[in-house]
Amino acid sequence: MALLAGCGGGGGSPSSPSVSPAATPGTNTGASPAENVLAISVNRGPARSINLPFASITICAPGSTSNCQIVGGILVDTGSTGLRIVSSVLTTVTGLPQQNDASGNPIVECAQFADGFSWGPVKLADVKMAGEQASSLPIQIIGDPAFTAIPTNCSNTGRPRNSVSALGANGILGIGALLHDCGSACTVSSSPGIYYVCPPSGCQPVVRALADQLPNPVSLFANDNNGVLLQLPAVPPTGSASVDGALIFGIGTRGNNALGTAQVFTLNSSAQITTFYKGLTLAHSFFDSGSNALFFQDTSITACTSSTARGFYCPPSTQNLSATIQGANGMNANINFDVANADSLLQSGFTAFNNLGSPLSTSAAFDWGLPFFFGRNVFVAIQDASVTGAPAGPFIAF
């Protein structure tokens, strides 16, 4: 579910969101260790998905402790920024305030992903994850029935992802390396077509200040707000029925999220890294727990033709491959990975696989999807955040 590069640039030195006060990134005011650990699980989820990590979060009306709802089936996504919830799953929490422009007209977002878009208004909510809370957080309500007229310059961007079945989840928890979901590009021009103002006469693209964009929810925590650590155990080559892991908030703020000997790879202003694969330089690569496979272009690997595995690679035998990643700081690492026959894997009925591969339409990128995360402790530091003993974010480390 990676946001398109043009939507998440966030270059320059954006300030922290002003919708709610937050501590300086990297600080900790002494909450108990368990409060920064959110359980995650790779399972079928609400739409019978494969190879996607899900979590449960609590959505409340701002300032309320009773007008709340626990929502499960939320995709944990290091490839995007911001929280997005499908409208139909919000059955008990009510009255989330609408974000409006200065004239009182509602603000609506067209979030553009690599494989489609989601359309819905921006509203405010208190969001609780484990023992952490982001107050008055701008979130997108996908598929809100009050906003059914989708502008053509949004609907033309790809497949609509405006329902649970189309999205593959009840919502997306975007906890990637960028601080805002559009960044500086949307502060100077409406041409990215991400944010819209919707008066009765119709919706039009609009410029939005950083403080009004969807922020990385972690950045608004009082504690543990400089990044995350994603932990998933290793899985065998044949896959696993399901896998349980943890999303740990903060980097170097407690004993359970220390960097230790993890190697740090700094990212560019679009949260991208360079991958070298079979003589190609893929300068727009990224790490994305919301992608259910390793997405890369290799015409020498057979693509699947069956209806159950279409869109994946199906080599006659498992391919043992390798690539090298290079951070903006010049740090290099060789990554060995396997690509197995997806048709054979999916016949097992399992949901967690470390060797699923899929073709990518561009030769400029390598999408290091969920298979990369199995068996690793993967840190994602937020843009401009301070991490003790490491460069400022954005970076990834493992």
VOGU-3710 file (C-alpha; in Angstrom, 3 decimals, decimal comma):
1> mallagcggg> 0,000/0,000/0,000  2,886/2,340/-0,618  1,897/5,914/-1,400  3,181/7,122/-4,741  6,536/8,860/-4,485  5,095/12,147/-5,677  2,604/12,107/-2,825  5,011/11,560/0,005  8,052/13,650/-0,797  7,874/15,870/2,244
11> ggspsspsvs> 11,166/17,535/1,381  12,699/20,416/3,252  12,373/20,652/7,015  8,690/20,387/7,843  7,566/21,318/11,321  5,698/18,987/13,643  1,907/18,909/13,217  0,242/21,634/15,282  -3,133/19,939/15,749  -2,015/18,527/19,083
21> paatpgtntg> 0,960/19,188/21,361  3,623/16,514/21,350  6,924/15,934/23,068  10,183/16,385/21,210  10,757/13,287/19,034  12,946/10,786/20,811  11,961/11,784/24,346  10,276/9,579/26,902  8,427/10,684/30,010  8,472/7,361/31,807
31> aspaenvlai> 5,468/5,232/30,801  5,724/1,519/31,595  7,450/-0,653/28,934  4,339/-2,615/27,966  2,610/0,574/26,900  4,706/0,878/23,743  4,038/-2,626/22,363  1,143/-3,226/19,972  0,406/-6,845/19,059  0,292/-7,574/15,332
41> svnrgparsi> -0,627/-10,704/13,414  -0,165/-11,905/9,857  -3,463/-13,642/9,165  -6,423/-13,633/6,780  -7,640/-10,295/8,071  -11,131/-8,976/7,272  -10,850/-9,642/3,517  -9,093/-13,033/3,352  -5,720/-11,539/2,511  -2,302/-13,190/2,489
51> nlpfasitic> 1,013/-11,925/3,825  -0,303/-8,762/5,461  0,180/-7,699/9,124  -2,860/-6,502/11,072  -3,429/-4,796/14,423  -6,272/-3,440/16,541  -6,499/0,215/17,561  -9,018/2,348/19,458  -10,749/5,316/17,825  -12,411/7,930/20,075
61> apgstsncqi> -14,113/11,250/19,504  -11,612/13,932/20,577  -11,589/14,323/24,343  -13,974/11,428/24,988  -13,322/8,223/26,919  -16,726/6,666/26,192  -17,464/7,557/22,558  -14,902/5,048/21,338  -14,547/1,914/19,239  -11,894/-0,789/18,989
71> vggilvdtgs> -11,210/-1,480/15,317  -9,325/-4,605/14,299  -8,053/-5,627/10,905  -5,929/-2,487/10,513  -3,045/-2,964/8,068  0,332/-2,038/9,585  2,056/-0,228/6,729  5,601/1,144/6,702  5,092/2,234/3,084  2,651/5,071/3,782
81> tglrivssvl> 1,942/7,838/6,265  -1,291/8,515/8,120  -4,250/6,618/9,538  -7,121/5,698/7,207  -10,289/3,878/8,297  -13,041/2,476/6,076  -16,270/4,284/6,968  -18,433/1,156/7,112  -16,483/-0,339/10,033  -17,066/2,687/12,294
91> ttvtglpqqn> -20,334/1,433/13,746  -20,265/2,774/17,330  -17,978/5,802/17,513  -19,858/8,909/16,349  -19,423/12,608/15,800  -15,804/12,754/14,659  -15,195/16,435/13,785  -14,803/17,257/10,103  -11,682/19,152/9,027  -12,785/22,275/7,112
101> dasgnpivec> -11,125/25,139/5,290  -11,345/28,749/6,456  -14,767/29,116/4,797  -16,201/26,069/6,536  -16,039/23,766/3,511  -15,037/20,139/4,167  -11,570/18,854/3,307  -11,472/15,493/1,501  -8,443/13,440/0,500  -7,570/11,341/-2,528
111> aqfadgfswg> -4,797/9,092/-1,237  -2,968/7,746/-4,268  -1,331/4,350/-3,835  0,788/2,408/-6,284  -2,208/0,200/-7,078  -5,187/2,556/-6,698  -6,678/5,331/-4,600  -8,860/5,916/-1,554  -11,325/8,817/-1,329  -12,824/10,225/1,842
121> pvkladvkma> -13,016/13,189/4,223  -10,396/14,196/6,754  -11,720/14,070/10,312  -10,206/14,333/13,790  -9,988/11,548/16,351  -8,127/10,485/19,448  -6,310/7,281/18,512  -5,012/4,819/21,094  -2,468/2,107/20,286  -1,326/-0,070/23,183
131> geqasslpiq> -0,687/2,518/25,922  0,119/5,377/23,540  -2,296/8,038/22,269  -2,334/10,575/19,447  -4,878/13,274/20,289  -6,979/15,141/17,711  -5,237/13,234/14,963  -6,309/14,042/11,377  -7,398/10,746/9,793  -9,027/9,830/6,496
141> iigdpaftai> -12,474/8,191/6,542  -12,468/6,066/3,379  -15,711/5,607/1,472  -17,777/7,993/3,603  -21,335/7,909/2,130  -21,579/11,677/2,524  -18,838/12,112/-0,109  -19,683/9,865/-3,045  -18,897/12,303/-5,881  -15,268/11,522/-6,702
151> ptncsntgrp> -13,538/14,047/-9,008  -12,253/12,531/-12,230  -8,675/13,655/-11,567  -8,840/11,403/-8,491  -10,782/8,477/-9,948  -8,452/8,422/-12,970  -5,473/7,557/-10,768  -6,271/3,837/-10,577  -8,457/1,232/-8,996  -10,787/2,488/-6,214
161> rnsvsalgan> -9,861/1,193/-2,762  -12,913/2,500/-0,929  -14,288/-0,600/0,797  -12,963/-3,320/3,073  -12,895/-5,855/0,249  -11,153/-3,482/-2,179  -8,671/-2,234/0,421  -8,003/-5,685/1,871  -8,282/-4,260/5,386  -10,521/-2,257/7,697
171> gilgigallh> -8,010/0,550/7,503  -4,339/1,427/7,078  -1,984/2,478/9,848  0,692/4,338/7,892  3,771/4,419/10,152  6,420/4,951/7,476  9,444/7,221/7,632  7,765/10,437/6,450  6,235/12,942/8,843  3,294/13,905/6,614
181> dcgsactvss> 1,460/12,052/3,880  2,085/14,655/1,190  4,611/17,035/2,696  5,941/20,211/1,138  4,561/19,363/-2,319  1,023/20,034/-1,087  1,975/23,246/0,724  2,951/25,042/-2,488  0,699/23,512/-5,136  -2,620/21,704/-5,513
191> spgiyyvcpp> -1,316/19,788/-8,532  -0,499/16,595/-6,612  -4,284/16,193/-6,399  -4,146/14,771/-2,876  -6,273/17,223/-0,887  -9,590/18,703/-2,021  -11,993/21,306/-0,712  -15,602/20,304/-1,319  -18,148/23,141/-1,290  -21,664/22,435/-2,646
201> sgcqpvvral> -20,489/23,447/-6,126  -18,052/20,519/-6,291  -14,637/19,368/-5,109  -11,453/21,077/-6,238  -7,772/20,347/-5,445  -6,402/22,585/-2,716  -3,109/23,498/-1,059  -2,770/22,268/2,531  -0,357/23,361/5,240  1,722/20,670/6,907
211> adqlpnpvsl> -0,263/21,023/10,117  -3,471/20,160/8,249  -2,169/17,066/6,460  -2,361/13,509/7,778  0,698/13,084/9,990  2,509/9,957/11,019  0,395/9,008/14,083  3,485/8,018/16,066  4,845/11,574/15,806  1,961/12,813/17,980
221> fandnngvll> 2,569/10,427/20,876  3,724/12,021/24,114  6,381/9,297/24,360  8,200/6,973/21,983  7,464/9,256/19,039  10,610/9,090/16,886  9,858/5,853/15,015  8,915/2,203/15,320  10,399/-1,273/15,545  8,597/-4,021/13,640
231> qlpavpptgs> 9,274/-7,544/14,922  8,128/-10,692/13,114  9,557/-14,191/13,605  11,073/-16,221/10,796  8,822/-18,549/8,816  9,791/-21,792/7,028  10,062/-22,013/3,224  6,640/-23,657/3,066  5,012/-20,795/4,972  2,996/-20,590/8,195
241> asvdgalifg> -0,717/-20,650/8,897  -0,346/-17,329/10,737  2,373/-15,371/12,513  2,236/-13,167/15,611  4,620/-10,283/16,156  4,902/-6,824/17,661  4,951/-3,191/16,636  7,097/-1,426/19,219  6,888/2,362/19,380  10,001/4,484/19,757
251> igtrgnnalg> 13,651/3,895/18,921  16,189/4,045/21,733  13,603/5,373/24,176  13,348/2,188/26,276  15,087/-1,098/26,819  12,817/-2,885/24,364  13,575/-0,663/21,359  17,326/-0,069/21,493  19,103/0,004/18,134  21,933/-2,150/19,454
261> taqvftlnss> 24,063/-3,401/16,570  21,438/-2,710/13,886  22,907/-1,229/10,712  21,456/2,185/9,812  20,571/3,130/6,220  19,463/6,719/5,799  16,675/7,435/3,302  16,141/10,315/0,909  13,370/12,908/1,343  10,888/10,493/-0,274
271> aqittfykgl> 11,853/7,699/2,171  13,567/5,794/-0,638  16,778/3,792/-0,829  18,870/2,448/-3,712  18,822/-1,243/-4,623  21,329/-2,870/-6,975  19,923/-5,991/-8,624  21,362/-7,923/-11,576  23,220/-4,911/-12,927  20,305/-2,512/-12,460
281> tlahsffdsg> 20,385/0,543/-10,202  16,923/0,897/-8,656  17,114/4,320/-7,047  13,470/4,532/-5,952  13,321/1,425/-3,764  11,521/1,277/-0,421  10,603/-0,966/2,507  6,895/-1,643/2,764  5,261/-3,989/5,272  1,964/-3,276/3,499
291> snalffqdts> 3,130/-5,053/0,326  2,475/-8,779/0,503  5,422/-9,785/-1,690  8,831/-8,669/-2,893  7,925/-6,569/-5,948  10,656/-6,229/-8,564  11,122/-6,556/-12,302  12,839/-9,696/-13,577  11,637/-11,067/-16,915  13,718/-14,228/-16,425
301> itactsstar> 11,357/-15,416/-13,665  8,150/-17,102/-14,809  4,953/-15,268/-13,916  1,964/-17,200/-12,574  -0,971/-17,877/-14,878  -3,460/-19,552/-12,534  -6,356/-17,503/-11,186  -5,320/-18,155/-7,594  -1,731/-16,933/-8,007  -2,018/-14,434/-10,835
311> gfycppstqn> 0,164/-11,402/-10,155  2,949/-13,397/-8,469  6,046/-15,191/-9,714  5,843/-18,968/-10,326  9,345/-20,229/-11,140  9,586/-24,011/-11,749  11,992/-24,207/-8,808  12,793/-21,813/-5,964  15,098/-19,008/-7,073  17,944/-18,115/-4,693
321> lsatiqgang> 18,615/-14,439/-5,374  20,487/-11,502/-3,899  20,523/-7,729/-4,104  22,488/-4,934/-2,486  20,907/-1,941/-0,805  22,653/1,380/-0,303  21,508/4,163/2,004  21,936/7,867/1,383  24,733/7,657/3,979  26,641/5,243/1,713
331> mnaninfdva> 25,993/2,230/3,946  25,692/-1,019/1,963  24,301/-4,459/2,731  23,774/-7,578/0,679  20,337/-9,167/1,050  19,749/-12,778/0,079  16,170/-13,754/-0,676  14,197/-16,558/-2,274  11,303/-16,540/-4,720  9,234/-19,729/-4,727
341> nadsllqsgf> 6,346/-20,897/-6,869  3,377/-18,889/-5,570  0,864/-21,328/-7,004  2,314/-24,139/-4,904  2,621/-21,961/-1,794  -0,961/-20,698/-1,886  -2,387/-24,203/-2,204  -1,347/-24,742/1,425  -3,996/-22,348/2,706  -1,334/-20,607/4,819
351> tafnnlgspl> -1,160/-16,815/5,138  2,505/-16,015/5,939  5,297/-16,527/3,386  8,886/-15,255/3,212  9,419/-16,159/-0,446  6,568/-14,588/-2,394  7,701/-12,468/-5,345  5,759/-10,389/-7,817  6,520/-8,448/-11,004  6,785/-4,677/-10,743
361> stsaafdwgl> 5,889/-2,519/-13,727  8,877/-0,219/-13,294  12,567/-1,039/-13,447  13,376/1,967/-11,239  12,311/0,456/-7,919  12,444/-2,603/-5,703  9,587/-2,915/-3,208  10,940/-4,744/-0,163  7,589/-6,047/1,018  6,598/-8,174/4,000
371> pfffgrnvfv> 8,838/-11,181/3,146  11,813/-8,957/3,996  10,503/-8,352/7,525  10,217/-11,999/8,622  13,009/-12,962/11,000  14,310/-9,412/11,329  14,022/-6,514/13,771  13,306/-3,609/11,424  13,492/-0,031/12,727  11,852/2,860/10,862
381> aiqdasvtga> 12,882/6,324/12,064  10,601/9,254/11,255  11,768/12,211/9,177  13,684/14,814/11,241  13,292/12,783/14,436  16,220/12,469/16,832  17,548/9,009/17,711  20,306/8,641/20,285  23,509/7,366/18,722  22,175/7,520/15,161
391> pagpfiaf> 21,569/10,055/12,392  18,300/11,963/12,340  15,461/10,273/10,492  14,400/9,214/8,008  16,234/5,926/8,154  15,698/2,206/8,261  17,839/-0,104/10,347  18,058/-3,852/10,862
//
